[in-house]
Amino acid sequence: MKRHLQLLAALWKANLQSAMEYRAAFLTQVVFMMLNNLAYFMFWVLYFNKFNAVRGWNLQDMMLLFGIAATAWGIAAYFFGNFTTLSEIITLGRLDYYLSLPRPVLLHTLASRSLGSGMGDLIYGLGSYILSGYLTPDGFLRYLLGVTVAVSIFLSFLTLVQSLSFWMGNTTAISQLALNALLTFSLYPGSLFEGAAKFILLTIIPASLIGSLPAEFVKSFSWGALLQLLVSAVLLMLFSVWVFYRGLKRYESGSSMQVEI
Amino acid sequence: MKKYWAIFSTQIVNSLAYPGDFLGRSVSIVIFMLIFAGLWRATFAAAGTESINGLTFPNMLWYLLMCEVIELGRPRVNRVISEQVKSGEVAYLLSKPYNFLVYHFFHGLGDGGVRAVLNLLVGIPAVWLLVGPLPTLIGWGMAVTLAFGAWILHFCMMSLIGLLAFLVEETNSFELIYQKAVFILGGMLLPLDMFPGWLQPITKSLPFAYMMYAPARLFVKPDPTLFWQFLSVQWIWIVMLIFLLGLAYRSSVRSLAVNGG
């Protein structure tokens, strides 16, 4: 465990140093991503200007939901930036580099890249949570837990879907579709969906575990929600890691030459 | 004109080379429509009314479908131009016997046209199942006419963003902000009729309204007077943006420095 943390610390330090080489570009990405999120959230400002609430959700609740989802996405993108390009790495044979080193392949691959825009999401998410009015000492702890679960779901779900590349070859289109579905559904209250749709959003496309369920948990503590969040996150993570390493046994490459920077 | 027709038809053939992949991408539209159906069903139920600002629930879903088709079919020409500028390929392309921008126009039109048709093929059955039959034929006529103008407006804006690569290295951030401006000020997520009274005239005086709201509104509520009004304002914007694009292009080409070969 200690060695894993040391590896992560070293990778994140290297990523930060790399970003600081192009400081202006990094800051531009951060600022523009914050503006982008703010512009997107204007929809809810206008919506709740017209309608007071929808299925028990108001503007403050949506700020909380956005706060959790944006922070989680930001952390995943900034610290584990390869989580959206894993399929491409597998298909192009770029896992060779990671396999040749004595470090855990999945962790090393995911954390080897950092998306500067993720920092913008992270800062926006934190700001959105603070402004939502749910900032209390115990609420903040629940927010941190909700964000941790959401980061884990983002990483696990995308690792799982993209690991299909080991069996199916190029799955970029499916991965993009899965990512779109996960992201889009996670930014809407789960109570809008009923029956089969609700079940799907808690299982096949676990978007409710990123947005609305952690937001409900921050609003008011319940043992049931805590258990549901933790069990789902742990199970999905274990399953995705298992599938990745199962797939890795089938991995083939043309020993392509590449430079990892 | 013959060469541009060849570019247009070649791009259609290219786009149809992988129909499975293309159709797979079109599934995204079903995801978006399911979310919108959940949100607006709950909104109409909470409002306890059949119609909000003249739009019924089925109107709303068909309106949103038209917006999504326009959004998913809009040209991504900014990314291509930006890459060509950054890689220096633009110098090679400028020596070809066609106009650089007109080439991209017909190339993008072939690609966007196929995407729009496939999205309609997938989206229409989905929305039909959710809310019932299609809008009238006259609505289709007005919407398609205005959607073509909307596509030209998008092309001009995306090309202007692409040409920014002559000035700044990173242009993707500008696309994100532009996209959100269209989402919100164009009435893509919320029809402009539902905006606060003071904001409506402002949004209707900007080009974004004629990229989304105008075709989608007349698709579900055809109105000859409004059609001619929207069409004339839309083409005023088109003429202005083409003029601006021409200026930006000429100034960019003048500043181009080619070294070596």
Interface residues (C-beta under 8 A of the other chain):
Chain A: A25 T28 Q29 F32 M33 L35 N36 A39 Y40 M42 F43 L46 Y47 N49 K50 F51 A53 V54 R55 S117 A173 I174 Q176 L177 N180 A181 T184 F185 Y188 S191 L192 F193 A197
Chain B: D21 G24 R25 V27 S28 I31 F32 L34 I35 G38 L39 R41 A42 T43 A46 A47 E169 E170 S173 F174 L176 I177 K180 A181 F183 I184 L189 L190 M194 F195 P196
